[in-house]
């Protein structure tokens, strides 16, 4: 048995050293999240002209909070 120190990651694919290690280098078997990027902004159900900030301002926050408390209890 050799007592020589070796790199435990030597069997891993080598990344381009000028770019540094990516997440895929460290976790090659991790779950791919690409499926979450399948809906581009063009498929927005309210259209590009919908103003989400203005719609949020019309909410009755007190009623929303009361509904959430009722739901969670």
PDB file with one MODEL, atoms N, CA, C and O in Angstrom:
MODEL        1
ATOM      1  N   UNK A   1       0.847  -1.171   0.000  1.00  0.00           N
ATOM      2  CA  UNK A   1       0.000   0.000   0.000  1.00  0.00           C
ATOM      3  C   UNK A   1       0.890   1.231   0.000  1.00  0.00           C
ATOM      4  O   UNK A   1       1.832   1.326   0.787  1.00  0.00           O
ATOM      5  N   UNK A   2       0.597   2.146  -0.861  1.00  0.00           N
ATOM      6  CA  UNK A   2       1.390   3.364  -0.973  1.00  0.00           C
ATOM      7  C   UNK A   2       0.907   4.400   0.037  1.00  0.00           C
ATOM      8  O   UNK A   2      -0.293   4.590   0.230  1.00  0.00           O
ATOM      9  N   UNK A   3       1.862   5.060   0.673  1.00  0.00           N
ATOM     10  CA  UNK A   3       1.527   6.121   1.621  1.00  0.00           C
ATOM     11  C   UNK A   3       1.662   7.479   0.966  1.00  0.00           C
ATOM     12  O   UNK A   3       1.689   8.501   1.652  1.00  0.00           O
ATOM     13  N   UNK A   4       1.747   7.502  -0.345  1.00  0.00           N
ATOM     14  CA  UNK A   4       1.914   8.735  -1.089  1.00  0.00           C
ATOM     15  C   UNK A   4       0.571   9.480  -1.148  1.00  0.00           C
ATOM     16  O   UNK A   4      -0.470   8.871  -1.397  1.00  0.00           O
ATOM     17  N   UNK A   5       0.601  10.768  -0.923  1.00  0.00           N
ATOM     18  CA  UNK A   5      -0.632  11.565  -0.966  1.00  0.00           C
ATOM     19  C   UNK A   5      -1.089  11.739  -2.406  1.00  0.00           C
ATOM     20  O   UNK A   5      -0.292  12.049  -3.290  1.00  0.00           O
ATOM     21  N   UNK A   6      -2.392  11.534  -2.631  1.00  0.00           N
ATOM     22  CA  UNK A   6      -2.953  11.724  -3.964  1.00  0.00           C
ATOM     23  C   UNK A   6      -4.199  12.589  -3.869  1.00  0.00           C
ATOM     24  O   UNK A   6      -4.812  12.717  -2.810  1.00  0.00           O
ATOM     25  N   UNK A   7      -4.548  13.166  -4.977  1.00  0.00           N
ATOM     26  CA  UNK A   7      -5.730  14.029  -5.031  1.00  0.00           C
ATOM     27  C   UNK A   7      -6.983  13.163  -5.075  1.00  0.00           C
ATOM     28  O   UNK A   7      -7.090  12.294  -5.941  1.00  0.00           O
ATOM     29  N   UNK A   8      -7.943  13.376  -4.161  1.00  0.00           N
ATOM     30  CA  UNK A   8      -9.159  12.559  -4.164  1.00  0.00           C
ATOM     31  C   UNK A   8     -10.088  12.881  -5.339  1.00  0.00           C
ATOM     32  O   UNK A   8     -11.016  12.120  -5.612  1.00  0.00           O
ATOM     33  N   UNK A   9      -9.852  13.995  -6.033  1.00  0.00           N
ATOM     34  CA  UNK A   9     -10.711  14.413  -7.127  1.00  0.00           C
ATOM     35  C   UNK A   9     -10.079  14.170  -8.492  1.00  0.00           C
ATOM     36  O   UNK A   9     -10.542  14.718  -9.492  1.00  0.00           O
ATOM     37  N   UNK A  10      -9.043  13.366  -8.545  1.00  0.00           N
ATOM     38  CA  UNK A  10      -8.316  13.185  -9.797  1.00  0.00           C
ATOM     39  C   UNK A  10      -9.150  12.517 -10.878  1.00  0.00           C
ATOM     40  O   UNK A  10      -8.840  12.667 -12.059  1.00  0.00           O
ATOM     41  N   UNK A  11     -10.200  11.785 -10.516  1.00  0.00           N
ATOM     42  CA  UNK A  11     -11.027  11.139 -11.525  1.00  0.00           C
ATOM     43  C   UNK A  11     -12.121  12.074 -12.049  1.00  0.00           C
ATOM     44  O   UNK A  11     -12.806  11.746 -13.018  1.00  0.00           O
ATOM     45  N   UNK A  12     -12.286  13.229 -11.414  1.00  0.00           N
ATOM     46  CA  UNK A  12     -13.307  14.178 -11.864  1.00  0.00           C
ATOM     47  C   UNK A  12     -12.840  14.875 -13.131  1.00  0.00           C
ATOM     48  O   UNK A  12     -11.641  15.074 -13.324  1.00  0.00           O
ATOM     49  N   UNK A  13     -13.790  15.252 -14.008  1.00  0.00           N
ATOM     50  CA  UNK A  13     -13.391  15.967 -15.219  1.00  0.00           C
ATOM     51  C   UNK A  13     -12.736  17.294 -14.872  1.00  0.00           C
ATOM     52  O   UNK A  13     -13.161  17.995 -13.954  1.00  0.00           O
ATOM     53  N   UNK A  14     -11.722  17.615 -15.605  1.00  0.00           N
ATOM     54  CA  UNK A  14     -10.984  18.843 -15.330  1.00  0.00           C
ATOM     55  C   UNK A  14     -11.653  20.036 -15.998  1.00  0.00           C
ATOM     56  O   UNK A  14     -11.914  20.014 -17.201  1.00  0.00           O
ATOM     57  N   UNK A  15     -11.929  21.068 -15.226  1.00  0.00           N
ATOM     58  CA  UNK A  15     -12.529  22.291 -15.754  1.00  0.00           C
ATOM     59  C   UNK A  15     -11.435  23.191 -16.307  1.00  0.00           C
ATOM     60  O   UNK A  15     -10.254  23.011 -16.010  1.00  0.00           O
ATOM     61  N   UNK A  16     -11.837  24.145 -17.099  1.00  0.00           N
ATOM     62  CA  UNK A  16     -10.895  25.129 -17.628  1.00  0.00           C
ATOM     63  C   UNK A  16     -10.386  25.960 -16.452  1.00  0.00           C
ATOM     64  O   UNK A  16     -11.181  26.652 -15.814  1.00  0.00           O
ATOM     65  N   UNK A  17      -9.067  25.914 -16.139  1.00  0.00           N
ATOM     66  CA  UNK A  17      -8.559  26.609 -14.954  1.00  0.00           C
ATOM     67  C   UNK A  17      -8.750  28.116 -15.011  1.00  0.00           C
ATOM     68  O   UNK A  17      -8.782  28.767 -13.966  1.00  0.00           O
ATOM     69  N   UNK A  18      -8.879  28.685 -16.199  1.00  0.00           N
ATOM     70  CA  UNK A  18      -9.053  30.137 -16.291  1.00  0.00           C
ATOM     71  C   UNK A  18     -10.447  30.564 -15.857  1.00  0.00           C
ATOM     72  O   UNK A  18     -10.652  31.734 -15.534  1.00  0.00           O
ATOM     73  N   UNK A  19     -11.425  29.636 -15.840  1.00  0.00           N
ATOM     74  CA  UNK A  19     -12.795  29.966 -15.465  1.00  0.00           C
ATOM     75  C   UNK A  19     -13.118  29.580 -14.033  1.00  0.00           C
ATOM     76  O   UNK A  19     -14.141  30.014 -13.506  1.00  0.00           O
ATOM     77  N   UNK A  20     -12.307  28.804 -13.406  1.00  0.00           N
ATOM     78  CA  UNK A  20     -12.586  28.347 -12.059  1.00  0.00           C
ATOM     79  C   UNK A  20     -13.541  27.170 -12.074  1.00  0.00           C
ATOM     80  O   UNK A  20     -14.023  26.773 -13.135  1.00  0.00           O
ATOM     81  N   UNK A  21     -13.813  26.620 -10.928  1.00  0.00           N
ATOM     82  CA  UNK A  21     -14.691  25.460 -10.817  1.00  0.00           C
ATOM     83  C   UNK A  21     -16.145  25.903 -10.853  1.00  0.00           C
ATOM     84  O   UNK A  21     -16.505  26.910 -10.244  1.00  0.00           O
ATOM     85  N   UNK A  22     -16.972  25.162 -11.557  1.00  0.00           N
ATOM     86  CA  UNK A  22     -18.401  25.456 -11.599  1.00  0.00           C
ATOM     87  C   UNK A  22     -19.118  24.545 -10.605  1.00  0.00           C
ATOM     88  O   UNK A  22     -18.526  23.612 -10.063  1.00  0.00           O
ATOM     89  N   UNK A  23     -20.395  24.827 -10.374  1.00  0.00           N
ATOM     90  CA  UNK A  23     -21.185  23.967  -9.488  1.00  0.00           C
ATOM     91  C   UNK A  23     -21.233  22.552 -10.028  1.00  0.00           C
ATOM     92  O   UNK A  23     -21.215  21.601  -9.247  1.00  0.00           O
ATOM     93  N   UNK A  24     -21.294  22.384 -11.341  1.00  0.00           N
ATOM     94  CA  UNK A  24     -21.365  21.066 -11.955  1.00  0.00           C
ATOM     95  C   UNK A  24     -20.078  20.284 -11.702  1.00  0.00           C
ATOM     96  O   UNK A  24     -20.108  19.055 -11.646  1.00  0.00           O
ATOM     97  N   UNK A  25     -18.931  20.987 -11.547  1.00  0.00           N
ATOM     98  CA  UNK A  25     -17.675  20.301 -11.224  1.00  0.00           C
ATOM     99  C   UNK A  25     -17.730  19.719  -9.812  1.00  0.00           C
ATOM    100  O   UNK A  25     -17.235  18.618  -9.572  1.00  0.00           O
ATOM    101  N   UNK A  26     -18.324  20.450  -8.890  1.00  0.00           N
ATOM    102  CA  UNK A  26     -18.364  20.000  -7.496  1.00  0.00           C
ATOM    103  C   UNK A  26     -19.484  18.995  -7.257  1.00  0.00           C
ATOM    104  O   UNK A  26     -19.320  18.051  -6.484  1.00  0.00           O
ATOM    105  N   UNK A  27     -20.635  19.197  -7.925  1.00  0.00           N
ATOM    106  CA  UNK A  27     -21.787  18.316  -7.745  1.00  0.00           C
ATOM    107  C   UNK A  27     -22.249  17.802  -9.110  1.00  0.00           C
ATOM    108  O   UNK A  27     -23.266  18.265  -9.626  1.00  0.00           O
ATOM    109  N   UNK A  28     -21.522  16.856  -9.699  1.00  0.00           N
ATOM    110  CA  UNK A  28     -21.870  16.401 -11.050  1.00  0.00           C
ATOM    111  C   UNK A  28     -23.195  15.655 -11.136  1.00  0.00           C
ATOM    112  O   UNK A  28     -23.762  15.551 -12.224  1.00  0.00           O
ATOM    113  N   UNK A  29     -23.698  15.143 -10.045  1.00  0.00           N
ATOM    114  CA  UNK A  29     -24.941  14.370 -10.069  1.00  0.00           C
ATOM    115  C   UNK A  29     -26.106  15.139  -9.451  1.00  0.00           C
ATOM    116  O   UNK A  29     -27.089  14.535  -9.023  1.00  0.00           O
ATOM    117  N   UNK A  30     -26.003  16.451  -9.402  1.00  0.00           N
ATOM    118  CA  UNK A  30     -27.070  17.234  -8.802  1.00  0.00           C
ATOM    119  C   UNK A  30     -28.266  17.338  -9.749  1.00  0.00           C
ATOM    120  O   UNK A  30     -28.145  17.108 -10.952  1.00  0.00           O
ATOM    121  N   UNK A  31     -29.385  17.679  -9.201  1.00  0.00           N
ATOM    122  CA  UNK A  31     -30.620  17.789  -9.950  1.00  0.00           C
ATOM    123  C   UNK A  31     -30.555  18.958 -10.925  1.00  0.00           C
ATOM    124  O   UNK A  31     -30.186  20.067 -10.538  1.00  0.00           O
ATOM    125  N   UNK A  32     -30.903  18.725 -12.164  1.00  0.00           N
ATOM    126  CA  UNK A  32     -30.922  19.784 -13.168  1.00  0.00           C
ATOM    127  C   UNK A  32     -32.167  20.638 -12.970  1.00  0.00           C
ATOM    128  O   UNK A  32     -33.278  20.115 -12.884  1.00  0.00           O
ATOM    129  N   UNK A  33     -31.980  21.951 -12.898  1.00  0.00           N
ATOM    130  CA  UNK A  33     -33.094  22.871 -12.704  1.00  0.00           C
ATOM    131  C   UNK A  33     -33.512  23.535 -14.011  1.00  0.00           C
ATOM    132  O   UNK A  33     -34.287  24.492 -13.993  1.00  0.00           O
ATOM    133  N   UNK A  34     -33.016  23.049 -15.133  1.00  0.00           N
ATOM    134  CA  UNK A  34     -33.357  23.646 -16.426  1.00  0.00           C
ATOM    135  C   UNK A  34     -34.852  23.595 -16.714  1.00  0.00           C
ATOM    136  O   UNK A  34     -35.371  24.455 -17.426  1.00  0.00           O
ATOM    137  N   UNK A  35     -35.546  22.611 -16.176  1.00  0.00           N
ATOM    138  CA  UNK A  35     -36.975  22.498 -16.409  1.00  0.00           C
ATOM    139  C   UNK A  35     -37.714  23.729 -15.888  1.00  0.00           C
ATOM    140  O   UNK A  35     -38.782  24.067 -16.398  1.00  0.00           O
ATOM    141  N   UNK A  36     -37.162  24.398 -14.885  1.00  0.00           N
ATOM    142  CA  UNK A  36     -37.799  25.583 -14.324  1.00  0.00           C
ATOM    143  C   UNK A  36     -37.703  26.788 -15.250  1.00  0.00           C
ATOM    144  O   UNK A  36     -38.419  27.772 -15.059  1.00  0.00           O
ATOM    145  N   UNK A  37     -36.836  26.726 -16.244  1.00  0.00           N
ATOM    146  CA  UNK A  37     -36.639  27.845 -17.155  1.00  0.00           C
ATOM    147  C   UNK A  37     -37.422  27.666 -18.455  1.00  0.00           C
ATOM    148  O   UNK A  37     -37.127  28.347 -19.437  1.00  0.00           O
ATOM    149  N   UNK A  38     -38.395  26.786 -18.489  1.00  0.00           N
ATOM    150  CA  UNK A  38     -39.084  26.486 -19.732  1.00  0.00           C
ATOM    151  C   UNK A  38     -40.121  27.536 -20.113  1.00  0.00           C
ATOM    152  O   UNK A  38     -40.516  27.594 -21.278  1.00  0.00           O
ATOM    153  N   UNK A  39     -40.571  28.355 -19.193  1.00  0.00           N
ATOM    154  CA  UNK A  39     -41.596  29.351 -19.489  1.00  0.00           C
ATOM    155  C   UNK A  39     -40.984  30.740 -19.616  1.00  0.00           C
ATOM    156  O   UNK A  39     -40.715  31.395 -18.609  1.00  0.00           O
ATOM    157  N   UNK A  40     -40.765  31.187 -20.831  1.00  0.00           N
ATOM    158  CA  UNK A  40     -40.180  32.521 -21.008  1.00  0.00           C
ATOM    159  C   UNK A  40     -41.180  33.611 -20.625  1.00  0.00           C
ATOM    160  O   UNK A  40     -42.379  33.341 -20.549  1.00  0.00           O
ATOM    161  N   UNK A  41     -40.718  34.817 -20.388  1.00  0.00           N
ATOM    162  CA  UNK A  41     -41.622  35.910 -20.018  1.00  0.00           C
ATOM    163  C   UNK A  41     -42.715  36.169 -21.057  1.00  0.00           C
ATOM    164  O   UNK A  41     -43.744  36.758 -20.725  1.00  0.00           O
ATOM    165  N   UNK A  42     -42.517  35.750 -22.284  1.00  0.00           N
ATOM    166  CA  UNK A  42     -43.521  35.968 -23.329  1.00  0.00           C
ATOM    167  C   UNK A  42     -44.811  35.207 -23.057  1.00  0.00           C
ATOM    168  O   UNK A  42     -45.840  35.532 -23.649  1.00  0.00           O
ATOM    169  N   UNK A  43     -44.794  34.209 -22.185  1.00  0.00           N
ATOM    170  CA  UNK A  43     -45.985  33.419 -21.880  1.00  0.00           C
ATOM    171  C   UNK A  43     -46.706  33.968 -20.644  1.00  0.00           C
ATOM    172  O   UNK A  43     -47.496  33.256 -20.024  1.00  0.00           O
ATOM    173  N   UNK A  44     -46.447  35.191 -20.293  1.00  0.00           N
ATOM    174  CA  UNK A  44     -47.079  35.830 -19.141  1.00  0.00           C
ATOM    175  C   UNK A  44     -48.602  35.815 -19.327  1.00  0.00           C
ATOM    176  O   UNK A  44     -49.091  36.313 -20.341  1.00  0.00           O
ATOM    177  N   UNK A  45     -49.367  35.254 -18.373  1.00  0.00           N
ATOM    178  CA  UNK A  45     -50.814  35.132 -18.563  1.00  0.00           C
ATOM    179  C   UNK A  45     -51.543  36.478 -18.638  1.00  0.00           C
ATOM    180  O   UNK A  45     -52.632  36.552 -19.207  1.00  0.00           O
ATOM    181  N   UNK A  46     -50.969  37.524 -18.081  1.00  0.00           N
ATOM    182  CA  UNK A  46     -51.624  38.828 -18.097  1.00  0.00           C
ATOM    183  C   UNK A  46     -51.099  39.732 -19.215  1.00  0.00           C
ATOM    184  O   UNK A  46     -51.616  40.833 -19.405  1.00  0.00           O
ATOM    185  N   UNK A  47     -50.106  39.295 -19.938  1.00  0.00           N
ATOM    186  CA  UNK A  47     -49.565  40.100 -21.035  1.00  0.00           C
ATOM    187  C   UNK A  47     -48.476  41.050 -20.576  1.00  0.00           C
ATOM    188  O   UNK A  47     -48.308  41.294 -19.381  1.00  0.00           O
ATOM    189  N   UNK A  48     -47.751  41.572 -21.522  1.00  0.00           N
ATOM    190  CA  UNK A  48     -46.609  42.441 -21.212  1.00  0.00           C
ATOM    191  C   UNK A  48     -47.035  43.773 -20.613  1.00  0.00           C
ATOM    192  O   UNK A  48     -46.259  44.402 -19.895  1.00  0.00           O
ATOM    193  N   UNK A  49     -48.262  44.212 -20.900  1.00  0.00           N
ATOM    194  CA  UNK A  49     -48.706  45.518 -20.411  1.00  0.00           C
ATOM    195  C   UNK A  49     -49.289  45.501 -19.010  1.00  0.00           C
ATOM    196  O   UNK A  49     -49.663  46.553 -18.492  1.00  0.00           O
ATOM    197  N   UNK A  50     -49.377  44.344 -18.387  1.00  0.00           N
ATOM    198  CA  UNK A  50     -49.970  44.250 -17.046  1.00  0.00           C
ATOM    199  C   UNK A  50     -49.033  44.843 -16.015  1.00  0.00           C
ATOM    200  O   UNK A  50     -47.844  44.524 -15.997  1.00  0.00           O
ATOM    201  N   UNK A  51     -49.561  45.709 -15.151  1.00  0.00           N
ATOM    202  CA  UNK A  51     -48.759  46.375 -14.121  1.00  0.00           C
ATOM    203  C   UNK A  51     -48.974  45.656 -12.786  1.00  0.00           C
ATOM    204  O   UNK A  51     -49.962  45.894 -12.092  1.00  0.00           O
ATOM    205  N   UNK A  52     -48.043  44.782 -12.445  1.00  0.00           N
ATOM    206  CA  UNK A  52     -48.163  43.993 -11.216  1.00  0.00           C
ATOM    207  C   UNK A  52     -48.125  44.872  -9.968  1.00  0.00           C
ATOM    208  O   UNK A  52     -48.822  44.595  -8.993  1.00  0.00           O
ATOM    209  N   UNK A  53     -47.310  45.935  -9.995  1.00  0.00           N
ATOM    210  CA  UNK A  53     -47.214  46.827  -8.832  1.00  0.00           C
ATOM    211  C   UNK A  53     -48.549  47.522  -8.581  1.00  0.00           C
ATOM    212  O   UNK A  53     -48.980  47.633  -7.434  1.00  0.00           O
ATOM    213  N   UNK A  54     -49.200  47.986  -9.631  1.00  0.00           N
ATOM    214  CA  UNK A  54     -50.499  48.649  -9.469  1.00  0.00           C
ATOM    215  C   UNK A  54     -51.549  47.654  -8.983  1.00  0.00           C
ATOM    216  O   UNK A  54     -52.384  47.996  -8.145  1.00  0.00           O
ATOM    217  N   UNK A  55     -51.515  46.438  -9.496  1.00  0.00           N
ATOM    218  CA  UNK A  55     -52.469  45.413  -9.058  1.00  0.00           C
ATOM    219  C   UNK A  55     -52.244  45.064  -7.591  1.00  0.00           C
ATOM    220  O   UNK A  55     -53.206  44.826  -6.861  1.00  0.00           O
ATOM    221  N   UNK A  56     -51.003  45.030  -7.157  1.00  0.00           N
ATOM    222  CA  UNK A  56     -50.702  44.718  -5.749  1.00  0.00           C
ATOM    223  C   UNK A  56     -51.241  45.802  -4.830  1.00  0.00           C
ATOM    224  O   UNK A  56     -51.709  45.509  -3.730  1.00  0.00           O
ATOM    225  N   UNK A  57     -51.178  47.065  -5.278  1.00  0.00           N
ATOM    226  CA  UNK A  57     -51.660  48.178  -4.451  1.00  0.00           C
ATOM    227  C   UNK A  57     -53.171  48.123  -4.241  1.00  0.00           C
ATOM    228  O   UNK A  57     -53.683  48.720  -3.293  1.00  0.00           O
ATOM    229  N   UNK A  58     -53.887  47.418  -5.109  1.00  0.00           N
ATOM    230  CA  UNK A  58     -55.337  47.332  -4.961  1.00  0.00           C
ATOM    231  C   UNK A  58     -55.769  46.238  -3.981  1.00  0.00           C
ATOM    232  O   UNK A  58     -56.954  46.132  -3.664  1.00  0.00           O
ATOM    233  N   UNK A  59     -54.840  45.436  -3.506  1.00  0.00           N
ATOM    234  CA  UNK A  59     -55.173  44.360  -2.572  1.00  0.00           C
ATOM    235  C   UNK A  59     -55.566  44.908  -1.209  1.00  0.00           C
ATOM    236  O   UNK A  59     -55.001  45.894  -0.738  1.00  0.00           O
ATOM    237  N   UNK A  60     -56.529  44.266  -0.588  1.00  0.00           N
ATOM    238  CA  UNK A  60     -56.899  44.574   0.793  1.00  0.00           C
ATOM    239  C   UNK A  60     -56.028  43.670   1.672  1.00  0.00           C
ATOM    240  O   UNK A  60     -56.384  42.522   1.936  1.00  0.00           O
ATOM    241  N   UNK A  61     -54.889  44.198   2.119  1.00  0.00           N
ATOM    242  CA  UNK A  61     -53.923  43.374   2.853  1.00  0.00           C
ATOM    243  C   UNK A  61     -54.469  42.874   4.189  1.00  0.00           C
ATOM    244  O   UNK A  61     -54.143  41.767   4.616  1.00  0.00           O
ATOM    245  N   UNK A  62     -55.290  43.675   4.841  1.00  0.00           N
ATOM    246  CA  UNK A  62     -55.873  43.226   6.120  1.00  0.00           C
ATOM    247  C   UNK A  62     -56.766  42.008   5.889  1.00  0.00           C
ATOM    248  O   UNK A  62     -56.722  41.052   6.664  1.00  0.00           O
ATOM    249  N   UNK A  63     -57.564  42.036   4.846  1.00  0.00           N
ATOM    250  CA  UNK A  63     -58.435  40.893   4.545  1.00  0.00           C
ATOM    251  C   UNK A  63     -57.608  39.682   4.129  1.00  0.00           C
ATOM    252  O   UNK A  63     -57.933  38.551   4.490  1.00  0.00           O
ATOM    253  N   UNK A  64     -56.544  39.917   3.374  1.00  0.00           N
ATOM    254  CA  UNK A  64     -55.659  38.820   2.965  1.00  0.00           C
ATOM    255  C   UNK A  64     -55.024  38.156   4.178  1.00  0.00           C
ATOM    256  O   UNK A  64     -54.974  36.929   4.265  1.00  0.00           O
ATOM    257  N   UNK A  65     -54.533  38.974   5.121  1.00  0.00           N
ATOM    258  CA  UNK A  65     -53.941  38.422   6.337  1.00  0.00           C
ATOM    259  C   UNK A  65     -54.963  37.639   7.149  1.00  0.00           C
ATOM    260  O   UNK A  65     -54.639  36.588   7.701  1.00  0.00           O
ATOM    261  N   UNK A  66     -56.184  38.136   7.229  1.00  0.00           N
ATOM    262  CA  UNK A  66     -57.231  37.440   7.974  1.00  0.00           C
ATOM    263  C   UNK A  66     -57.558  36.109   7.307  1.00  0.00           C
ATOM    264  O   UNK A  66     -57.746  35.100   7.987  1.00  0.00           O
ATOM    265  N   UNK A  67     -57.626  36.108   5.988  1.00  0.00           N
ATOM    266  CA  UNK A  67     -57.879  34.853   5.259  1.00  0.00           C
ATOM    267  C   UNK A  67     -56.766  33.840   5.501  1.00  0.00           C
ATOM    268  O   UNK A  67     -57.034  32.653   5.686  1.00  0.00           O
ATOM    269  N   UNK A  68     -55.525  34.303   5.500  1.00  0.00           N
ATOM    270  CA  UNK A  68     -54.393  33.405   5.733  1.00  0.00           C
ATOM    271  C   UNK A  68     -54.406  32.847   7.155  1.00  0.00           C
ATOM    272  O   UNK A  68     -54.113  31.670   7.364  1.00  0.00           O
ATOM    273  N   UNK A  69     -54.743  33.682   8.121  1.00  0.00           N
ATOM    274  CA  UNK A  69     -54.833  33.187   9.517  1.00  0.00           C
ATOM    275  C   UNK A  69     -55.922  32.114   9.628  1.00  0.00           C
ATOM    276  O   UNK A  69     -55.726  31.092  10.285  1.00  0.00           O
ATOM    277  N   UNK A  70     -57.071  32.353   8.982  1.00  0.00           N
ATOM    278  CA  UNK A  70     -58.165  31.379   9.011  1.00  0.00           C
ATOM    279  C   UNK A  70     -57.724  30.076   8.344  1.00  0.00           C
ATOM    280  O   UNK A  70     -58.012  28.986   8.838  1.00  0.00           O
ATOM    281  N   UNK A  71     -57.028  30.201   7.227  1.00  0.00           N
ATOM    282  CA  UNK A  71     -56.566  29.026   6.509  1.00  0.00           C
ATOM    283  C   UNK A  71     -55.590  28.199   7.327  1.00  0.00           C
ATOM    284  O   UNK A  71     -55.641  26.969   7.307  1.00  0.00           O
ATOM    285  N   UNK A  72     -54.700  28.873   8.046  1.00  0.00           N
ATOM    286  CA  UNK A  72     -53.629  28.159   8.769  1.00  0.00           C
ATOM    287  C   UNK A  72     -54.021  27.679  10.156  1.00  0.00           C
ATOM    288  O   UNK A  72     -53.243  26.984  10.810  1.00  0.00           O
ATOM    289  N   UNK A  73     -55.214  28.038  10.617  1.00  0.00           N
ATOM    290  CA  UNK A  73     -55.621  27.583  11.957  1.00  0.00           C
ATOM    291  C   UNK A  73     -56.778  26.625  11.890  1.00  0.00           C
ATOM    292  O   UNK A  73     -57.244  26.146  12.924  1.00  0.00           O
TER     293      UNK A  73
ENDMDL
END
